[in-house]
Amino acid sequence: METEVKPTYCVYLEIDPYLRQWIIHYCGGVIPIRFPKNSIENIHLENGLTKLPAHIKPDVATPTALAIVIPEFKVKSPETYNYFPKAAKYELIKCLRKNFRLDLWNSLHRFGWIGKRRDKLIEAYMEANGIEVNDTNTNAILKIYQRAYKTFLENKAYTRRNKRSKNSRKKFRS
């Protein structure tokens, strides 16, 4: 007896090459990718999916687009709810970029790595996370890290928080 194979419905996102490669690596290296069950990415998918309007043609795959499988949700079947509008794509891409920045920051900003060359650290990060090492990707990731580091320094997160105030110094003087 043959089993019936369901057609796979996908959402296609046009994103930067480094982000595309990182997501593919993060999700197991299989294309089209499937986000982990109950992940924030799947929540964005579920919230954004709607029925395909009559006047709009469905998205088609392109060589640079990231294909994401639409999973079965309790309330939304992919056969019916398979349209992902631009606003929903924007929110999902924003979520993916935030996840990338968090992973990059957590991987690169360690006290043991202070004083080492950033370009070498970023190349090691790229190799460990399935991102092709080329000038475009390296420069993009370096810029993201530099912005995060600048924000870190501007917020003075590195300063001691237990400095005594001027008023507390007066108490100890006689």
Helices and strands as residue ranges (DSSP letters): E 10-14, H 17-26, H 40-48, E 65-69, H 86-108, G 111-113, H 118-128, H 135-154, H 166-172
